Amino acid sequence: MAELREAHLRYLLAIYELSRSKPDVGIQAVAKALNCSKASVTKMMANLIELNLLVRERYGKIYLTDTGFLLAKDLLRCVEIIQERLPAMGFDLTVEETADLVHTVVVNLPEHSRKRLAGRE
């Protein structure tokens, strides 16, 4: 598989988190969740489809492939672990700041570190 960039991982994580509450995820929901344009989402969806991490059905609904699902699930597990451990570091962060920091850390971790943190290594 091609090297995944931070943006790929952010989109995968957003799609995974959206799909947990609503199985049919659309471009507009992803754009809103990531605070970006629908055009940006459409472009990234094409990249993720090319990487076999995503499929797009009729009427624009987006679904993770098995590979995309497992990767996103690992990402979320890492997010949960770091969120759990972050308060012990003594930062005075709001909920939003904590979420932003955790997502930034997780998507920038090397793949081997994410796998280890998620318990798959």
N, CA, C and O atoms as CSV, one atom per row, in Angstrom:
chain,resi,resn,atom,element,x,y,z
A,1,MET,N,N,0.852,-1.181,0.000
A,1,MET,CA,C,0.000,0.000,0.000
A,1,MET,C,C,0.893,1.238,0.000
A,1,MET,O,O,1.964,1.248,0.607
A,2,ALA,N,N,0.439,2.268,-0.682
A,2,ALA,CA,C,1.177,3.530,-0.742
A,2,ALA,C,C,1.248,4.136,0.652
A,2,ALA,O,O,0.444,3.819,1.529
A,3,GLU,N,N,2.217,5.005,0.836
A,3,GLU,CA,C,2.384,5.702,2.110
A,3,GLU,C,C,1.170,6.586,2.383
A,3,GLU,O,O,0.770,7.391,1.543
A,4,LEU,N,N,0.605,6.426,3.542
A,4,LEU,CA,C,-0.552,7.232,3.922
A,4,LEU,C,C,-0.082,8.524,4.568
A,4,LEU,O,O,0.790,8.515,5.436
A,5,ARG,N,N,-0.653,9.609,4.147
A,5,ARG,CA,C,-0.330,10.919,4.701
A,5,ARG,C,C,-1.278,11.236,5.863
A,5,ARG,O,O,-2.287,10.564,6.074
A,6,GLU,N,N,-0.919,12.268,6.593
A,6,GLU,CA,C,-1.732,12.710,7.723
A,6,GLU,C,C,-3.174,12.972,7.291
A,6,GLU,O,O,-4.110,12.597,7.997
A,7,ALA,N,N,-3.356,13.611,6.143
A,7,ALA,CA,C,-4.712,13.934,5.671
A,7,ALA,C,C,-5.527,12.668,5.428
A,7,ALA,O,O,-6.710,12.622,5.765
A,8,HIS,N,N,-4.909,11.642,4.848
A,8,HIS,CA,C,-5.624,10.379,4.627
A,8,HIS,C,C,-6.160,9.847,5.952
A,8,HIS,O,O,-7.321,9.451,6.054
A,9,LEU,N,N,-5.298,9.845,6.962
A,9,LEU,CA,C,-5.673,9.289,8.258
A,9,LEU,C,C,-6.758,10.124,8.937
A,9,LEU,O,O,-7.658,9.577,9.575
A,10,ARG,N,N,-6.673,11.438,8.800
A,10,ARG,CA,C,-7.710,12.305,9.380
A,10,ARG,C,C,-9.079,11.996,8.759
A,10,ARG,O,O,-10.083,11.895,9.465
A,11,TYR,N,N,-9.101,11.850,7.442
A,11,TYR,CA,C,-10.367,11.554,6.762
A,11,TYR,C,C,-10.881,10.180,7.165
A,11,TYR,O,O,-12.068,10.029,7.453
A,12,LEU,N,N,-10.008,9.170,7.191
A,12,LEU,CA,C,-10.436,7.828,7.594
A,12,LEU,C,C,-11.037,7.836,8.991
A,12,LEU,O,O,-12.085,7.239,9.233
A,13,LEU,N,N,-10.370,8.511,9.895
A,13,LEU,CA,C,-10.855,8.571,11.269
A,13,LEU,C,C,-12.202,9.285,11.337
A,13,LEU,O,O,-13.103,8.843,12.049
A,14,ALA,N,N,-12.342,10.372,10.609
A,14,ALA,CA,C,-13.618,11.107,10.600
A,14,ALA,C,C,-14.742,10.249,10.038
A,14,ALA,O,O,-15.836,10.215,10.601
A,15,ILE,N,N,-14.484,9.558,8.941
A,15,ILE,CA,C,-15.505,8.701,8.325
A,15,ILE,C,C,-15.890,7.572,9.283
A,15,ILE,O,O,-17.068,7.256,9.449
A,16,TYR,N,N,-14.884,6.975,9.905
A,16,TYR,CA,C,-15.143,5.889,10.858
A,16,TYR,C,C,-16.002,6.397,12.023
A,16,TYR,O,O,-16.984,5.757,12.398
A,17,GLU,N,N,-15.631,7.541,12.588
A,17,GLU,CA,C,-16.382,8.069,13.720
A,17,GLU,C,C,-17.815,8.432,13.309
A,17,GLU,O,O,-18.756,8.187,14.064
A,18,LEU,N,N,-17.981,9.010,12.124
A,18,LEU,CA,C,-19.332,9.330,11.637
A,18,LEU,C,C,-20.154,8.057,11.413
A,18,LEU,O,O,-21.345,8.017,11.722
A,19,SER,N,N,-19.518,7.034,10.881
A,19,SER,CA,C,-20.243,5.800,10.552
A,19,SER,C,C,-20.669,5.025,11.792
A,19,SER,O,O,-21.528,4.148,11.701
A,20,ARG,N,N,-20.096,5.325,12.929
A,20,ARG,CA,C,-20.485,4.647,14.166
A,20,ARG,C,C,-21.880,5.055,14.612
A,20,ARG,O,O,-22.579,4.277,15.261
A,21,SER,N,N,-22.289,6.275,14.267
A,21,SER,CA,C,-23.625,6.722,14.655
A,21,SER,C,C,-24.617,6.673,13.494
A,21,SER,O,O,-25.828,6.628,13.711
A,22,LYS,N,N,-24.105,6.681,12.265
A,22,LYS,CA,C,-24.971,6.623,11.090
A,22,LYS,C,C,-24.227,5.867,9.989
A,22,LYS,O,O,-23.221,6.359,9.479
A,23,PRO,N,N,-24.703,4.687,9.618
A,23,PRO,CA,C,-23.953,3.865,8.670
A,23,PRO,C,C,-23.763,4.497,7.286
A,23,PRO,O,O,-22.757,4.241,6.624
A,24,ASP,N,N,-24.716,5.317,6.850
A,24,ASP,CA,C,-24.601,5.968,5.542
A,24,ASP,C,C,-23.969,7.344,5.709
A,24,ASP,O,O,-24.630,8.292,6.132
A,25,VAL,N,N,-22.702,7.444,5.379
A,25,VAL,CA,C,-21.974,8.705,5.514
A,25,VAL,C,C,-21.888,9.363,4.147
A,25,VAL,O,O,-21.590,8.711,3.146
A,26,GLY,N,N,-22.150,10.653,4.120
A,26,GLY,CA,C,-22.067,11.403,2.874
A,26,GLY,C,C,-20.955,12.438,2.919
A,26,GLY,O,O,-20.394,12.723,3.977
A,27,ILE,N,N,-20.646,12.994,1.760
A,27,ILE,CA,C,-19.574,13.979,1.635
A,27,ILE,C,C,-19.847,15.201,2.509
A,27,ILE,O,O,-18.934,15.730,3.142
A,28,GLN,N,N,-21.084,15.644,2.544
A,28,GLN,CA,C,-21.423,16.831,3.330
A,28,GLN,C,C,-21.123,16.618,4.815
A,28,GLN,O,O,-20.618,17.524,5.477
A,29,ALA,N,N,-21.425,15.445,5.339
A,29,ALA,CA,C,-21.162,15.156,6.757
A,29,ALA,C,C,-19.665,15.155,7.036
A,29,ALA,O,O,-19.222,15.648,8.073
A,30,VAL,N,N,-18.891,14.605,6.118
A,30,VAL,CA,C,-17.428,14.580,6.291
A,30,VAL,C,C,-16.888,16.003,6.244
A,30,VAL,O,O,-16.045,16.375,7.060
A,31,ALA,N,N,-17.366,16.797,5.298
A,31,ALA,CA,C,-16.920,18.191,5.173
A,31,ALA,C,C,-17.214,18.961,6.459
A,31,ALA,O,O,-16.380,19.730,6.936
A,32,LYS,N,N,-18.387,18.750,7.006
A,32,LYS,CA,C,-18.767,19.446,8.245
A,32,LYS,C,C,-17.884,18.981,9.403
A,32,LYS,O,O,-17.407,19.804,10.185
A,33,ALA,N,N,-17.663,17.675,9.518
A,33,ALA,CA,C,-16.863,17.133,10.614
A,33,ALA,C,C,-15.420,17.633,10.568
A,33,ALA,O,O,-14.805,17.864,11.610
A,34,LEU,N,N,-14.888,17.798,9.371
A,34,LEU,CA,C,-13.496,18.228,9.218
A,34,LEU,C,C,-13.359,19.723,8.945
A,34,LEU,O,O,-12.254,20.237,8.776
A,35,ASN,N,N,-14.495,20.410,8.905
A,35,ASN,CA,C,-14.503,21.845,8.657
A,35,ASN,C,C,-13.739,22.195,7.369
A,35,ASN,O,O,-12.841,23.037,7.365
A,36,CYS,N,N,-14.127,21.521,6.282
A,36,CYS,CA,C,-13.498,21.790,4.991
A,36,CYS,C,C,-14.568,21.778,3.902
A,36,CYS,O,O,-15.738,21.517,4.182
A,37,SER,N,N,-14.177,22.056,2.680
A,37,SER,CA,C,-15.139,22.143,1.580
A,37,SER,C,C,-15.519,20.762,1.062
A,37,SER,O,O,-14.778,19.792,1.220
A,38,LYS,N,N,-16.684,20.698,0.446
A,38,LYS,CA,C,-17.120,19.443,-0.176
A,38,LYS,C,C,-16.162,19.058,-1.307
A,38,LYS,O,O,-15.932,17.874,-1.552
A,39,ALA,N,N,-15.605,20.057,-1.993
A,39,ALA,CA,C,-14.642,19.779,-3.067
A,39,ALA,C,C,-13.390,19.097,-2.517
A,39,ALA,O,O,-12.855,18.183,-3.144
A,40,SER,N,N,-12.927,19.535,-1.359
A,40,SER,CA,C,-11.766,18.901,-0.719
A,40,SER,C,C,-12.068,17.457,-0.346
A,40,SER,O,O,-11.237,16.567,-0.530
A,41,VAL,N,N,-13.263,17.237,0.178
A,41,VAL,CA,C,-13.666,15.881,0.562
A,41,VAL,C,C,-13.742,14.993,-0.676
A,41,VAL,O,O,-13.260,13.860,-0.659
A,42,THR,N,N,-14.341,15.500,-1.741
A,42,THR,CA,C,-14.472,14.719,-2.974
A,42,THR,C,C,-13.100,14.315,-3.505
A,42,THR,O,O,-12.904,13.176,-3.929
A,43,LYS,N,N,-12.155,15.249,-3.481
A,43,LYS,CA,C,-10.801,14.947,-3.953
A,43,LYS,C,C,-10.144,13.871,-3.083
A,43,LYS,O,O,-9.529,12.940,-3.603
A,44,MET,N,N,-10.275,14.003,-1.764
A,44,MET,CA,C,-9.671,13.018,-0.872
A,44,MET,C,C,-10.363,11.666,-0.997
A,44,MET,O,O,-9.711,10.628,-0.882
A,45,MET,N,N,-11.678,11.662,-1.231
A,45,MET,CA,C,-12.384,10.393,-1.409
A,45,MET,C,C,-11.794,9.628,-2.597
A,45,MET,O,O,-11.626,8.410,-2.535
A,46,ALA,N,N,-11.484,10.344,-3.671
A,46,ALA,CA,C,-10.877,9.704,-4.843
A,46,ALA,C,C,-9.538,9.067,-4.469
A,46,ALA,O,O,-9.223,7.963,-4.914
A,47,ASN,N,N,-8.754,9.770,-3.648
A,47,ASN,CA,C,-7.472,9.212,-3.199
A,47,ASN,C,C,-7.673,7.961,-2.359
A,47,ASN,O,O,-6.970,6.967,-2.539
A,48,LEU,N,N,-8.630,8.011,-1.446
A,48,LEU,CA,C,-8.877,6.874,-0.559
A,48,LEU,C,C,-9.454,5.678,-1.318
A,48,LEU,O,O,-9.178,4.529,-0.974
A,49,ILE,N,N,-10.250,5.949,-2.342
A,49,ILE,CA,C,-10.768,4.870,-3.190
A,49,ILE,C,C,-9.612,4.207,-3.940
A,49,ILE,O,O,-9.537,2.983,-4.038
A,50,GLU,N,N,-8.719,5.038,-4.461
A,50,GLU,CA,C,-7.545,4.532,-5.178
A,50,GLU,C,C,-6.663,3.667,-4.273
A,50,GLU,O,O,-6.029,2.721,-4.741
A,51,LEU,N,N,-6.624,3.991,-2.990
A,51,LEU,CA,C,-5.841,3.227,-2.014
A,51,LEU,C,C,-6.609,2.019,-1.470
A,51,LEU,O,O,-6.123,1.314,-0.586
A,52,ASN,N,N,-7.806,1.787,-2.005
A,52,ASN,CA,C,-8.659,0.672,-1.580
A,52,ASN,C,C,-9.035,0.728,-0.100
A,52,ASN,O,O,-9.154,-0.302,0.564
A,53,LEU,N,N,-9.217,1.937,0.398
A,53,LEU,CA,C,-9.629,2.122,1.786
A,53,LEU,C,C,-11.087,2.534,1.900
A,53,LEU,O,O,-11.658,2.568,2.990
A,54,LEU,N,N,-11.678,2.847,0.749
A,54,LEU,CA,C,-13.009,3.423,0.728
A,54,LEU,C,C,-13.723,3.019,-0.548
A,54,LEU,O,O,-13.096,2.830,-1.591
A,55,VAL,N,N,-15.036,2.889,-0.459
A,55,VAL,CA,C,-15.865,2.715,-1.653
A,55,VAL,C,C,-16.962,3.774,-1.604
A,55,VAL,O,O,-17.404,4.201,-0.537
A,56,ARG,N,N,-17.372,4.169,-2.773
A,56,ARG,CA,C,-18.442,5.166,-2.861
A,56,ARG,C,C,-19.575,4.546,-3.651
A,56,ARG,O,O,-19.395,4.126,-4.794
A,57,GLU,N,N,-20.737,4.493,-3.036
A,57,GLU,CA,C,-21.908,3.883,-3.643
A,57,GLU,C,C,-22.733,4.929,-4.392
A,57,GLU,O,O,-22.419,6.119,-4.398
A,58,ARG,N,N,-23.779,4.446,-5.009
A,58,ARG,CA,C,-24.720,5.366,-5.658
A,58,ARG,C,C,-25.230,6.380,-4.658
A,58,ARG,O,O,-25.283,6.111,-3.458
A,59,TYR,N,N,-25.592,7.512,-5.138
A,59,TYR,CA,C,-26.110,8.608,-4.322
A,59,TYR,C,C,-25.051,9.155,-3.364
A,59,TYR,O,O,-25.385,9.851,-2.405
A,60,GLY,N,N,-23.780,8.846,-3.614
A,60,GLY,CA,C,-22.681,9.463,-2.880
A,60,GLY,C,C,-22.388,8.935,-1.494
A,60,GLY,O,O,-21.597,9.542,-0.772
A,61,LYS,N,N,-22.991,7.833,-1.093
A,61,LYS,CA,C,-22.718,7.296,0.239
A,61,LYS,C,C,-21.322,6.672,0.255
A,61,LYS,O,O,-20.895,6.036,-0.709
A,62,ILE,N,N,-20.625,6.871,1.374
A,62,ILE,CA,C,-19.235,6.461,1.527
A,62,ILE,C,C,-19.158,5.332,2.554
A,62,ILE,O,O,-19.767,5.396,3.621
A,63,TYR,N,N,-18.396,4.301,2.205
A,63,TYR,CA,C,-18.198,3.178,3.118
A,63,TYR,C,C,-16.724,2.800,3.141
A,63,TYR,O,O,-16.053,2.822,2.109
A,64,LEU,N,N,-16.230,2.456,4.311
A,64,LEU,CA,C,-14.858,1.981,4.428
A,64,LEU,C,C,-14.770,0.543,3.934
A,64,LEU,O,O,-15.681,-0.254,4.158
A,65,THR,N,N,-13.667,0.214,3.261
A,65,THR,CA,C,-13.412,-1.177,2.913
A,65,THR,C,C,-12.980,-1.893,4.199
A,65,THR,O,O,-12.803,-1.247,5.232
A,66,ASP,N,N,-12.813,-3.193,4.148
A,66,ASP,CA,C,-12.339,-3.914,5.331
A,66,ASP,C,C,-11.003,-3.364,5.803
A,66,ASP,O,O,-10.790,-3.172,7.001
A,67,THR,N,N,-10.098,-3.109,4.855
A,67,THR,CA,C,-8.787,-2.559,5.197
A,67,THR,C,C,-8.929,-1.172,5.814
A,67,THR,O,O,-8.290,-0.875,6.823
A,68,GLY,N,N,-9.757,-0.323,5.217
A,68,GLY,CA,C,-9.989,1.013,5.744
A,68,GLY,C,C,-10.618,0.972,7.126
A,68,GLY,O,O,-10.264,1.760,8.003
A,69,PHE,N,N,-11.552,0.052,7.314
A,69,PHE,CA,C,-12.220,-0.100,8.599
A,69,PHE,C,C,-11.227,-0.482,9.694
A,69,PHE,O,O,-11.227,0.108,10.775
A,70,LEU,N,N,-10.378,-1.475,9.406
A,70,LEU,CA,C,-9.410,-1.924,10.410
A,70,LEU,C,C,-8.397,-0.835,10.747
A,70,LEU,O,O,-8.035,-0.656,11.909
A,71,LEU,N,N,-7.946,-0.115,9.738
A,71,LEU,CA,C,-7.012,0.977,9.966
A,71,LEU,C,C,-7.665,2.072,10.809
A,71,LEU,O,O,-7.066,2.558,11.768
A,72,ALA,N,N,-8.876,2.456,10.456
A,72,ALA,CA,C,-9.591,3.498,11.199
A,72,ALA,C,C,-9.886,3.047,12.631
A,72,ALA,O,O,-9.813,3.846,13.564
A,73,LYS,N,N,-10.215,1.782,12.800
A,73,LYS,CA,C,-10.476,1.243,14.136
A,73,LYS,C,C,-9.216,1.337,14.997
A,73,LYS,O,O,-9.292,1.695,16.173
A,74,ASP,N,N,-8.057,1.017,14.417
A,74,ASP,CA,C,-6.792,1.156,15.136
A,74,ASP,C,C,-6.527,2.618,15.485
A,74,ASP,O,O,-6.075,2.926,16.588
A,75,LEU,N,N,-6.810,3.516,14.543
A,75,LEU,CA,C,-6.617,4.940,14.804
A,75,LEU,C,C,-7.467,5.392,15.983
A,75,LEU,O,O,-6.988,6.101,16.868
A,76,LEU,N,N,-8.728,4.980,15.990
A,76,LEU,CA,C,-9.614,5.373,17.082
A,76,LEU,C,C,-9.138,4.784,18.406
A,76,LEU,O,O,-9.215,5.448,19.439
A,77,ARG,N,N,-8.655,3.563,18.389
A,77,ARG,CA,C,-8.132,2.939,19.620
A,77,ARG,C,C,-6.966,3.769,20.153
A,77,ARG,O,O,-6.867,4.000,21.358
A,78,CYS,N,N,-6.087,4.217,19.263
A,78,CYS,CA,C,-4.965,5.074,19.667
A,78,CYS,C,C,-5.466,6.390,20.245
A,78,CYS,O,O,-4.945,6.867,21.253
A,79,VAL,N,N,-6.467,6.972,19.613
A,79,VAL,CA,C,-7.060,8.221,20.109
A,79,VAL,C,C,-7.574,8.009,21.532
A,79,VAL,O,O,-7.321,8.826,22.417
A,80,GLU,N,N,-8.287,6.921,21.743
A,80,GLU,CA,C,-8.864,6.649,23.064
A,80,GLU,C,C,-7.777,6.470,24.126
A,80,GLU,O,O,-7.905,6.970,25.243
A,81,ILE,N,N,-6.718,5.758,23.771
A,81,ILE,CA,C,-5.627,5.510,24.728
A,81,ILE,C,C,-4.932,6.821,25.099
A,81,ILE,O,O,-4.684,7.089,26.275
A,82,ILE,N,N,-4.622,7.627,24.100
A,82,ILE,CA,C,-3.917,8.887,24.365
A,82,ILE,C,C,-4.832,9.844,25.131
A,82,ILE,O,O,-4.374,10.544,26.034
A,83,GLN,N,N,-6.120,9.880,24.781
A,83,GLN,CA,C,-7.066,10.736,25.516
A,83,GLN,C,C,-7.143,10.344,26.979
A,83,GLN,O,O,-7.285,11.194,27.859
A,84,GLU,N,N,-7.048,9.069,27.223
A,84,GLU,CA,C,-7.107,8.552,28.591
A,84,GLU,C,C,-5.858,8.958,29.382
A,84,GLU,O,O,-5.935,9.242,30.577
A,85,ARG,N,N,-4.718,8.982,28.705
A,85,ARG,CA,C,-3.451,9.261,29.385
A,85,ARG,C,C,-3.092,10.744,29.447
A,85,ARG,O,O,-2.281,11.142,30.284
A,86,LEU,N,N,-3.663,11.547,28.602
A,86,LEU,CA,C,-3.304,12.957,28.495
A,86,LEU,C,C,-3.531,13.763,29.781
A,86,LEU,O,O,-2.678,14.581,30.126
A,87,PRO,N,N,-4.633,13.569,30.499
A,87,PRO,CA,C,-4.848,14.371,31.717
A,87,PRO,C,C,-3.710,14.237,32.738
A,87,PRO,O,O,-3.431,15.185,33.472
A,88,ALA,N,N,-3.062,13.090,32.795
A,88,ALA,CA,C,-1.968,12.887,33.742
A,88,ALA,C,C,-0.772,13.783,33.430
A,88,ALA,O,O,0.110,13.957,34.271
A,89,MET,N,N,-0.739,14.350,32.228
A,89,MET,CA,C,0.375,15.217,31.840
A,89,MET,C,C,0.182,16.640,32.360
A,89,MET,O,O,1.102,17.453,32.283
A,90,GLY,N,N,-0.997,16.948,32.886
A,90,GLY,CA,C,-1.219,18.223,33.542
A,90,GLY,C,C,-1.494,19.411,32.642
A,90,GLY,O,O,-1.414,20.553,33.093
A,91,PHE,N,N,-1.814,19.171,31.382
A,91,PHE,CA,C,-2.163,20.290,30.504
A,91,PHE,C,C,-3.534,20.815,30.897
A,91,PHE,O,O,-4.411,20.046,31.290
A,92,ASP,N,N,-3.712,22.104,30.792
A,92,ASP,CA,C,-5.002,22.718,31.087
A,92,ASP,C,C,-5.698,22.970,29.749
A,92,ASP,O,O,-5.657,24.082,29.222
A,93,LEU,N,N,-6.339,21.930,29.203
A,93,LEU,CA,C,-6.937,22.003,27.874
A,93,LEU,C,C,-8.449,21.861,27.945
A,93,LEU,O,O,-8.986,21.159,28.801
A,94,THR,N,N,-9.123,22.544,27.026
A,94,THR,CA,C,-10.562,22.344,26.895
A,94,THR,C,C,-10.798,20.996,26.225
A,94,THR,O,O,-9.856,20.362,25.750
A,95,VAL,N,N,-12.041,20.562,26.187
A,95,VAL,CA,C,-12.390,19.305,25.522
A,95,VAL,C,C,-11.995,19.370,24.050
A,95,VAL,O,O,-11.445,18.413,23.504
A,96,GLU,N,N,-12.280,20.500,23.414
A,96,GLU,CA,C,-11.957,20.660,21.985
A,96,GLU,C,C,-10.452,20.660,21.750
A,96,GLU,O,O,-9.969,20.046,20.799
A,97,GLU,N,N,-9.708,21.351,22.619
A,97,GLU,CA,C,-8.246,21.379,22.491
A,97,GLU,C,C,-7.661,19.987,22.681
A,97,GLU,O,O,-6.739,19.587,21.971
A,98,THR,N,N,-8.206,19.256,23.644
A,98,THR,CA,C,-7.738,17.893,23.888
A,98,THR,C,C,-7.984,17.023,22.664
A,98,THR,O,O,-7.093,16.288,22.239
A,99,ALA,N,N,-9.182,17.097,22.094
A,99,ALA,CA,C,-9.519,16.300,20.911
A,99,ALA,C,C,-8.605,16.644,19.741
A,99,ALA,O,O,-8.115,15.750,19.051
A,100,ASP,N,N,-8.373,17.938,19.516
A,100,ASP,CA,C,-7.492,18.354,18.422
A,100,ASP,C,C,-6.071,17.835,18.623
A,100,ASP,O,O,-5.456,17.316,17.691
A,101,LEU,N,N,-5.556,17.978,19.837
A,101,LEU,CA,C,-4.198,17.535,20.136
A,101,LEU,C,C,-4.061,16.023,19.955
A,101,LEU,O,O,-3.102,15.549,19.345
A,102,VAL,N,N,-5.007,15.285,20.480
A,102,VAL,CA,C,-4.951,13.824,20.393
A,102,VAL,C,C,-4.997,13.363,18.940
A,102,VAL,O,O,-4.217,12.500,18.539
A,103,HIS,N,N,-5.907,13.935,18.149
A,103,HIS,CA,C,-5.995,13.548,16.739
A,103,HIS,C,C,-4.698,13.889,16.004
A,103,HIS,O,O,-4.230,13.109,15.175
A,104,THR,N,N,-4.129,15.034,16.305
A,104,THR,CA,C,-2.873,15.426,15.663
A,104,THR,C,C,-1.756,14.457,16.021
A,104,THR,O,O,-0.985,14.052,15.151
A,105,VAL,N,N,-1.662,14.084,17.279
A,105,VAL,CA,C,-0.624,13.136,17.714
A,105,VAL,C,C,-0.814,11.795,17.013
A,105,VAL,O,O,0.136,11.239,16.461
A,106,VAL,N,N,-2.020,11.284,17.034
A,106,VAL,CA,C,-2.271,9.950,16.483
A,106,VAL,C,C,-1.970,9.880,14.992
A,106,VAL,O,O,-1.313,8.941,14.543
A,107,VAL,N,N,-2.435,10.846,14.222
A,107,VAL,CA,C,-2.217,10.763,12.771
A,107,VAL,C,C,-0.770,11.030,12.387
A,107,VAL,O,O,-0.366,10.749,11.258
A,108,ASN,N,N,0.013,11.569,13.314
A,108,ASN,CA,C,1.429,11.806,13.028
A,108,ASN,C,C,2.351,10.737,13.599
A,108,ASN,O,O,3.561,10.784,13.377
A,109,LEU,N,N,1.802,9.784,14.325
A,109,LEU,CA,C,2.621,8.684,14.828
A,109,LEU,C,C,3.070,7.796,13.662
A,109,LEU,O,O,2.306,7.579,12.722
A,110,PRO,N,N,4.288,7.289,13.716
A,110,PRO,CA,C,4.697,6.309,12.696
A,110,PRO,C,C,3.788,5.081,12.769
A,110,PRO,O,O,3.259,4.753,13.831
A,111,GLU,N,N,3.613,4.415,11.645
A,111,GLU,CA,C,2.701,3.266,11.576
A,111,GLU,C,C,3.019,2.217,12.633
A,111,GLU,O,O,2.107,1.691,13.271
A,112,HIS,N,N,4.298,1.903,12.829
A,112,HIS,CA,C,4.652,0.867,13.805
A,112,HIS,C,C,4.245,1.281,15.224
A,112,HIS,O,O,3.882,0.430,16.036
A,113,SER,N,N,4.302,2.572,15.522
A,113,SER,CA,C,3.883,3.051,16.843
A,113,SER,C,C,2.375,2.968,17.013
A,113,SER,O,O,1.884,2.615,18.086
A,114,ARG,N,N,1.629,3.299,15.940
A,114,ARG,CA,C,0.163,3.189,16.009
A,114,ARG,C,C,-0.249,1.736,16.227
A,114,ARG,O,O,-1.133,1.455,17.036
A,115,LYS,N,N,0.390,0.812,15.509
A,115,LYS,CA,C,0.054,-0.610,15.654
A,115,LYS,C,C,0.350,-1.092,17.085
A,115,LYS,O,O,-0.433,-1.826,17.687
A,116,ARG,N,N,1.478,-0.663,17.593
A,116,ARG,CA,C,1.851,-1.077,18.948
A,116,ARG,C,C,0.864,-0.524,19.968
A,116,ARG,O,O,0.414,-1.246,20.858
A,117,LEU,N,N,0.531,0.753,19.839
A,117,LEU,CA,C,-0.413,1.395,20.767
A,117,LEU,C,C,-1.793,0.743,20.676
A,117,LEU,O,O,-2.476,0.588,21.689
A,118,ALA,N,N,-2.197,0.367,19.479
A,118,ALA,CA,C,-3.505,-0.254,19.287
A,118,ALA,C,C,-3.501,-1.733,19.694
A,118,ALA,O,O,-4.546,-2.384,19.700
A,119,GLY,N,N,-2.317,-2.255,20.033
A,119,GLY,CA,C,-2.217,-3.646,20.492
A,119,GLY,C,C,-2.135,-4.664,19.381
A,119,GLY,O,O,-2.493,-5.826,19.575
A,120,ARG,N,N,-1.665,-4.243,18.208
A,120,ARG,CA,C,-1.561,-5.183,17.077
A,120,ARG,C,C,-0.122,-5.492,16.703
A,120,ARG,O,O,0.147,-5.933,15.585
A,121,GLU,N,N,0.788,-5.270,17.605
A,121,GLU,CA,C,2.191,-5.590,17.300
A,121,GLU,C,C,2.814,-6.306,18.454
A,121,GLU,O,O,3.991,-6.663,18.396
